[in-house]
Amino acid sequence: MLIDLHTHHSGSADLSIFNAFDKRTELICSYGIHPWYAEQFSFDFLEELEYLVQQPNCLAIGECGLDKLALSDWNKQMQWLEIQISLSEKYRKPLIVHCVKAIQELILLRRKIDPSQVWIFHGFRKTNTIKQLLEEGFYLSIGTALLTDEKLQEVMRDFPLERLFLETDDKEMNIRLLYEKLAVIRKIPVEYIEKQLMDNFEKVFDRKLLP
């Protein structure tokens, strides 16, 4: 079974988590306020967001997070992130995190809150921060950078697979390409990658995939 942890399309995997943002959908999905759009939502939207994240097809909160390159107000980004962390804890659903040039701020916030739910750093490619993020308890989700980024490929040779997911994000592509590339990098059968990521999903999302 192939899992796409985060996609903006209908998905090419057996199980795809569609980033529904604030729009209602019947797809398996995540709901959240992206930091790019933090100023576009008043806090009156919180009631609607809380309704959305309670739906059975919503498996995670996000993507949400911090982005220093975004035009939206930093304080508004932080406020919405803290709200979504609270929803993650309240409804016991993992947090899918977007973070650009704000890793230290994100880590400090995580230490302050000490969440019970897993935080998944999506679209990860900053190889110099892997050790710190793993020590802080994050899971990492890797996207299409795996196909071309030689530094990332080198790190993935020894990366602990039990803390990993794969994703297509906003790219329209078959997730199998990432599974196959990782298998080549690790020099192991692609079926092993499939099994490990299924185990990761069952642990983090607290649900069985197969009988």
C-alpha positions in Angstrom: 0.0 0.0 0.0 1.3 3.4 -1.0 0.7 6.4 1.2 0.8 10.1 0.2 1.1 12.0 3.4 0.3 15.4 1.9 -1.1 16.3 -1.5 -3.0 19.2 -3.1 -4.5 16.8 -5.8 -6.7 13.8 -5.7 -3.7 11.7 -5.2 -1.9 8.7 -6.9 -1.5 6.6 -3.8 -3.7 3.9 -2.2 -4.2 6.3 0.6 -3.7 10.1 0.0 -4.3 12.8 2.6 -5.7 15.7 0.5 -4.9 19.2 1.8 -8.4 20.5 1.9 -7.4 23.8 3.5 -10.7 25.4 4.5 -12.9 23.8 1.9 -15.3 21.0 2.8 -14.6 17.7 1.0 -15.5 14.0 1.3 -11.9 13.0 0.5 -9.6 11.7 3.2 -8.0 15.0 4.1 -6.4 17.5 6.5 -7.8 20.9 7.3 -5.9 23.9 8.4 -4.9 27.6 7.9 -1.7 27.9 6.0 0.6 30.7 7.3 0.6 32.4 3.9 -3.1 33.1 4.4 -3.2 33.8 8.2 -4.4 37.4 7.7 -7.2 36.4 5.4 -9.1 34.6 8.1 -10.7 36.3 11.1 -10.9 34.3 14.3 -14.7 34.0 13.6 -13.6 31.2 11.3 -12.5 29.1 14.3 -16.0 27.6 14.8 -16.1 26.4 11.2 -12.5 25.1 11.3 -13.2 23.2 14.5 -16.3 21.6 12.9 -14.2 20.5 9.9 -11.4 18.9 11.9 -13.9 16.8 13.8 -15.2 15.1 10.6 -14.2 11.4 10.3 -12.5 11.9 6.9 -10.2 14.5 8.5 -7.1 12.6 9.6 -4.8 15.5 10.5 -4.6 19.3 11.2 -2.8 21.5 8.7 -0.8 22.3 6.8 -0.1 25.0 9.3 3.0 26.7 10.6 5.4 29.6 10.3 6.9 31.2 7.3 9.2 34.2 7.5 9.1 34.7 3.8 5.3 35.0 3.8 3.6 38.5 3.5 1.2 37.7 6.3 1.7 39.2 9.7 4.0 37.1 12.0 1.8 37.5 15.0 -1.3 36.3 13.1 0.7 33.3 11.9 1.7 32.4 15.4 -1.9 32.9 16.7 -3.3 30.6 14.1 -0.6 28.0 14.6 -1.3 27.9 18.4 -5.0 27.6 17.7 -4.4 24.6 15.4 -2.0 23.0 17.9 -4.8 23.2 20.4 -7.2 21.5 17.9 -4.6 18.8 17.3 -4.4 18.1 21.0 -8.1 18.3 21.6 -9.1 16.0 18.8 -6.0 13.8 18.9 -5.0 14.3 15.3 -1.4 14.8 14.1 -0.2 18.2 13.0 1.2 18.7 9.4 3.7 21.6 9.7 4.8 24.1 7.1 8.0 25.9 8.2 10.2 28.3 6.3 13.2 30.0 8.0 11.5 29.6 11.4 12.8 26.2 12.7 14.1 27.5 16.0 10.9 29.4 16.7 9.0 26.2 15.9 11.2 24.1 18.2 10.8 26.6 21.0 7.0 26.5 20.7 7.0 22.7 20.7 9.1 22.6 23.8 6.8 25.1 25.5 3.6 23.2 24.6 5.0 19.6 24.9 2.3 18.2 22.6 1.0 14.6 22.9 0.3 14.5 19.2 2.9 13.9 16.5 4.1 16.9 14.4 5.1 16.0 10.9 7.4 18.5 9.1 6.2 18.4 5.6 8.1 19.1 2.4 11.4 18.7 4.3 14.7 19.3 2.5 17.0 21.2 4.9 19.5 18.4 5.6 21.5 20.4 8.1 18.5 20.4 10.6 17.6 16.7 10.4 19.5 15.7 13.6 17.9 18.5 15.6 14.4 17.8 14.4 14.6 14.1 15.1 15.9 14.8 18.6 12.9 17.1 19.1 10.5 14.4 18.2 9.4 15.4 14.7 8.5 13.1 11.9 9.7 14.2 8.4 7.8 14.0 5.2 9.9 14.1 2.0 8.6 15.2 -1.4 10.0 15.5 -4.9 13.3 16.9 -3.7 14.2 13.3 -3.1 14.5 12.8 -6.9 17.1 15.5 -7.6 18.7 16.8 -4.3 21.9 14.9 -3.9 22.5 16.1 -0.3 19.0 14.9 0.7 19.6 11.5 -1.1 22.9 11.1 0.9 21.2 11.8 4.2 18.4 9.3 3.3 20.8 6.5 3.1 21.0 6.3 6.9 17.8 8.1 7.9 15.6 6.2 10.4 12.7 5.0 8.3 10.5 4.7 11.3 10.3 8.6 11.4 9.6 9.1 7.7 6.7 9.7 5.3 6.6 10.5 1.6 4.4 13.1 -0.2 3.7 14.7 -3.6 2.6 18.1 -2.1 1.5 20.3 -5.0 3.1 18.2 -7.8 0.9 16.1 -10.1 2.9 12.9 -10.1 2.8 9.3 -9.1 3.9 8.8 -5.5 5.4 5.4 -6.5 8.3 7.3 -8.1 9.4 8.5 -4.6 9.0 5.0 -3.1 11.1 3.5 -5.9 13.8 6.2 -5.6 14.1 5.7 -1.9 14.4 2.0 -2.4 17.3 2.5 -4.8 19.0 4.9 -2.4 18.6 2.5 0.5 19.4 -0.6 -1.7 16.4 -2.4 -0.3 13.2 -3.7 -1.9 10.4 -1.1 -2.4 8.1 -3.5 -0.6 10.1 -2.9 2.6 9.6 0.9 2.2 5.9 0.3 1.8 5.6 -1.8 4.9 7.6 0.6 7.1 5.6 3.6 6.0 2.4 1.7 6.6 3.6 0.9 10.1 4.5 4.6 10.6 1.0 5.6 9.5 -0.7 3.1 11.8 1.3 4.3 14.7 1.0 8.1 14.2 -2.6 8.1 13.1 -3.7 5.3 15.4 -5.6 3.3 12.8 -5.1 0.0 11.1 -4.8 0.0 7.3 -5.2 -3.7 6.6 -7.1 -6.5 8.4 
